Each structure stands twice: as C-alpha cells, then as structure tokens.
Amino acid sequence: MKNVIVTGAAGFIGSNLTDYLLIKGYRVLGYDNFSTGFEENLSNAMNNPNFTLVKGDLLNLDLLKKSFAGYDFVFHLAANADVRFGLDHPYKDLEQNTIVTFNVLEAMRENSITDIAFSSTGSIYGEPEVFPTPETATFPVQTSLYGASKLACEGLIQAYCEGYGFKGWIFRFVSILGERYSHGHVFDFYRKLLNDPSKLHVLGNGKQRKSYLYIEDCITAMFTAIEKSREKVNIFNLGTDEFCEVNDSVGWICNRLSLSPEIILEGGERGWIGDSPYIFLDCSKLRDLGWHPEFTIQESIIKTLDFLIENDWLLSKRD
Ligand SMILES: NC(=O)c1ccc[n+]([C@@H]2O[C@H](COP(=O)([O-])OP(=O)(O)OC[C@H]3O[C@@H](n4cnc5c(N)ncnc54)[C@H](O)[C@@H]3O)[C@@H](O)[C@H]2O)c1
C-alpha cells in the first residue's frame, strides 16, 4: 500500500484517516461529493503535495474509473452514515451505500486495484442475542435499512474477493467519537443544551447501552488489521471492551458543561425504530493481533464535546 484512495475523505472519519495517511507519507486521493463532508476538514490535507482531491459523486462511475488510475489501495468510507432517518427516505441507503460500493468495486476492477478496506457497522448485527457480539454471531436479522445496506456491501466485497481475487478488510465499527465528529448523540445533546440549558429531551428511556471508540483508536485498529491479517476476507469488530448507558453519557456531558438540566426521557427501550438498545461488540479478534484502545468511552465523549465547544461553526452545518 503506497498510493491510497479515501472515499468520503471530507467526512469525520475519512478526513482523520487522510491526515494520518499523509503524516505517514502515503500519497492520497480523496474523493468526496461534500454532501455531509466539509472543506474545513481537509485544511491540513490541501496543503500537502501528496494529496489530490476529486470533488465528485461516487454514483458517477465514469469519473470514478478515471480517478482511480495509479492507486493501489482503497479505504471506502463514503456513505449515508446516518442510521436514524433511513425509513424517511428508503432509497438513500440502497443508493448511497450499496450501489456506491458496487461502483467503487467496479472502478477498482477497471484499474486492477484489489485491496479494499470498508467501513461497515455494528448495526448489521440488528438486535443480537450474544454479548459481547462476535464476528461469528448467528446470521443476524436486520432492523435498519442502514444496517441492511451495509450488510449488502459486505456481501458484494466478499463476492469480489472470491470472484476477482480481491482482498477485503471489513470493519464493523461501534459509534466513533472524536475531532471532526458531526453527527450522533454528543452533537445532538450539545446543540440542544446550547439552545436551552434548562432541559434536555432524551430519546428512549436513557437505559440504552451503547459502545463507542475514539477516532485515533479506530484508525490504529484498521492499520493493525491490514498489516497483520491478510486473508482473502478479513472481518473485524472495532470497539472497546466496555459500554455505557445513555444516562451515563448525559451525566458526563452535563457535568462537563456545568449544567443541571431537567432530563425529559421520551420513553421506550429504543430511541427510534432500528435503534439497537444494546450494542457491545466482542473485539478480541483484533486485540489478539496486539491492538488495544488508548481511550475509554468517557474520555472519548469528553474529547468530542471539547472539540464541538471549540468548533461551533460545525453546529450550524447540520439540519
Ligand atoms: N461515525 C460513526 O460512528 C460510524 C459508525 C459506524 C460506521 N460508520 C461508517 O464510517 C463511514 C464514515 O462515517 P462518518 O461518520 O465519517 O460519516 P460522514 O458523513 O462524516 O462522512 C461521509 C463522507 O462521505 C461523503 N459522501 C457521501 N456520499 C457520497 C457520494 N455518493 N459520493 C461521494 N462522497 C460521498 C460525504 O460528503 C462525507 O464527507 C461511513 O461509511 C459510515 O457508515 C461510521
């Protein structure tokens, strides 16, 4: 791996990965349509001669095939990353996740690129019966269009590995936190509290158990797996060995902001249809390769909040 493509390079995870790759001396092509990504996220990269940006849509297969020439590894991160609103626009996950992944695989095939790392999600486990949930969990029942579309992407990648000699690394992330984070519960709670510090509406009963991973730990985990696991298809859960309740997270956030709002629980075990009330992945497969996370969930939430406090421009950028 020397010349690396990052799809979704202007997004939260993609831009952090891009900066990491550039620091390590890789030549990087960032491909993004800026639908949810921001130019501000690429301010470091744009000053680096090893970085090339293509502003384009992954649905544009012709542009994709042309742009991929001369590269040898793809991190495919671009997606509709929002699990919550899938039922409002059922075509979106299919198009932005599954069809786009098919296009990426086709552009790779056209350019004889065989190595792909893919950002899948713990959401593909739906509501599993085993905790912590291993990669080998019984084939899961899907509970969200997002998870279903990502599982379809995993299937396509596996079939290209089998049929066209590709090598794939499939990473099933828990929720990722850290600098440039721009969607998810810390973002939502902070924005709500800025608008009204006296009360905080929380979806569900607050007892949902969730897992999180800090962005730097996410990136080092992916590199550990790519360097040390070289099967045809390499599937890894990415998370920490802990989870927290939404109520814990609310407490940490309010404490950091020195606020004591009235907490209004909307009720129910789930925040929305498709919200998994308990996410806790078994990450021992990755740990057995020598990786371990540096940050706890609490530390990750505080670091994320501090980033949002220092970067209030981001708060107005999201609906
Ligand atoms: N953030 C998390 O907690 C989390 C958890 C599990 C999985 N993931 C996955 O990780 C990946 C990155 O997530 P993120 O949080 O950085 O999301 P993000 O929304 O910040 O980044 C996605 C990027 O992809 C770009 N993009 C989307 N559709 C595109 C298209 N058709 N053509 C070109 N560019 C396009 C967006 O503009 C954006 O810059 C996604 O695949 C997401 O599903 C994220």
The ligand as an ORCA input file, in Angstrom:
! r2SCAN-3c Opt
* xyz 0 1
  N     -19.277      7.746     12.642
  C     -19.646      6.564     13.153
  O     -19.907      6.454     14.353
  C     -19.729      5.341     12.273
  C     -20.093      4.124     12.854
  C     -20.177      3.001     12.042
  C     -19.859      3.090     10.695
  N     -19.520      4.293     10.165
  C     -19.219      4.368      8.740
  O     -17.989      5.056      8.568
  C     -18.027      5.810      7.361
  C     -17.670      7.247      7.622
  O     -18.605      7.796      8.538
  P     -18.504      9.296      9.039
  O     -19.030      9.325     10.410
  O     -17.144      9.840      8.767
  O     -19.574      9.987      8.095
  P     -19.536     11.412      7.359
  O     -20.931     11.687      6.924
  O     -18.842     12.422      8.200
  O     -18.617     11.103      6.100
  C     -19.098     10.522      4.929
  C     -18.450     11.251      3.769
  O     -18.844     10.625      2.550
  C     -19.193     11.633      1.604
  N     -20.150     11.029      0.663
  C     -21.361     10.500      0.972
  N     -21.952     10.036     -0.153
  C     -21.088     10.268     -1.185
  C     -21.146     10.025     -2.570
  N     -22.222      9.458     -3.163
  N     -20.098     10.389     -3.329
  C     -19.009     10.981     -2.763
  N     -18.906     11.244     -1.444
  C     -19.935     10.895     -0.657
  C     -19.780     12.753      2.451
  O     -19.765     14.009      1.812
  C     -18.881     12.716      3.673
  O     -17.746     13.538      3.519
  C     -19.419      5.601      6.777
  O     -19.356      4.556      5.837
  C     -20.234      5.180      7.967
  O     -21.360      4.404      7.577
  C     -19.447      5.412     10.922
*
